[in-house]
Amino acid sequence: MMTIPDLVTRVRATLVRDRDHRGDRGDRGLSTIEVVILAPVMIMFILVLVAFGQLVDGRGALDGAARDAARAGSIQKDHGTAMAEAAKAAEADLTDICSGPVTVTQTSAGFEPDTIFTVEVSCEVRGLAMLGLDIPTTLTASFSSPLDPFRRTA
């Protein structure tokens, strides 16, 4: 024979179990909806991070290319050879970074001994184009190098 406290405990357990099952039916399919909504947002966020990472990498590579171009040009004996070697050095550094042509221009005046040889290197980096955004991203870097007094004479 069942006592009243035992009966109350059983009824209470049955009500709690039924309430828990009814709560599960209302949440069914919710995690599928969350994945369908959140997955594209998370993928887009990761792609934006990668695109901005490429911009930062492009900026660093462009700074290095400007340094190498200025140094390559500063050790040449004449202006024409200096600009050709500066362009060659910058293009070699930026082959995997730029999506368009690499432009190298001299921003310093003259090519006399004991002066400064300054070049400006610019190109269009991929960056946001990988996301389908047609935003041209042209980066520019400048660097100066003293004209070597013992530069090539032959």
N, C-alpha and C positions, 0 to 999 in steps of 0.2 A: 504494500500500500504506500502511496506517495503522500508525503506531507506537503503542507501548503508552501513552506519555504522552497522545497525541491521543485514544486510546480512553478512557482514564481521564477526561479532561476532558469528553468527550462524555457519558459515563455519568453523571458528576457533574452536568452541566447538565440532563440528562433527569430525574434524581432530584429536583433542586431545583425544576424546573418542575412536576413531578407533585405534589410536596409543597405547592407554592404553590396549585395548583388544588384540591387536597383541602381546604386550609385555607379557601378561599373558599366551598366548598359548606357548611361548618359555620356560617358567619356569614351566610348568605343569609337575608334577611327580618328581620334584627336591627334595622336602622334603622327599619323600619315599626313594630315593637313599641315602640321608643323614642319615636317620635312619638306613637303612640296613648296611651302612658302619660304622657309629659311635657307634651303640648299642653294637656290639661285643667288640669294643675297650674299651668302658666304662665299660662293665662287666668284662673284663680281668683286667683292672686297679683296680677295686674294689676287685677282688679276690687276686691280688698281695698285696694290702694293708692289707687284712685279713691275708694272709700267713705271711707277715712280722710282723704283730701284734701278731700272735701266736709265732713267734720266740722271740719277746721281752717278751711276757708273760712267755715263757719257760725259758728264762734267769733269770727273777725275781724269778720264782718258784725254779729253780736250786740253786740260791744263798740262798734262804730261807731253802731249804732242806740241804744244806751243813752246814749252821749254826745250824740247829736242830740236825743233825747227830753228829757234833763235841760236842755239849753240852750234848747230850744223852750218848755219849761214855765217856766223861770226868768225869762223876759222878759215873762210875762203879768201882768195886773193882779190877777186873783183865782184862787183855788185851783181852782175848777171848770173855768175856761178853760185853766188850766195843765195839768191832767190830760188834758183833751181834746186839746190841741195836742201834748202829749208822746206820747199814744197814736197820733195821726195821723202824727207824725214817725217813730215806731218802725215802724209798719205800712208806711209808704212805703219805708223802708230794707230791710225783710225780706220783700217780696212774693215774690221768687224763691228765698228761702232756707228759709223755714219751711213745713212741710206742714200745720200746724194753726194755731189762733188765736194771736195775739201778745198776751201779758199784760204790762201796764205797771202797776206799783204804786209808790206813794210810800213810801219807807222813812225819810224824815226827818220830824221833828216840826214841825208848823205851817207857816205860809206868811207869815212876818213879814219885813219889810225887813232887809237885812244879815245874813241867815241862809243856810244851805245848803239847796238843794233836791236831794234824792237820789231817784233812781228805780231800780227794778229791772225789767229787761226779760227775759222768758223765752218760749221757744217750742220746739216739737219740730222738729228738723231731720231731713232725709231720711237722710243718712248710710248706715247699714248696711241700711236697708230695700231698697235697690237690689239687694242680694245675696240677698234673700229671707229675711233674718233679721229676725224680728219683734221687734226689740229697740228699745223706745222710747228715743229719745235727746233728752232735754230739756236744753237749755243755758240758763244764766242769766248775765246780766251786770248790773253796777251801775255807776252813774256819778253824780257830784255836780257841781253847778254853783251858784255863789253867786247868790242872788236879786239881780237888778240893781236898784240904788237908783234908777236913771233909767228903770225899765221903764214900759210903756204905762200911761197914766192914763185914757184914754178908751175 
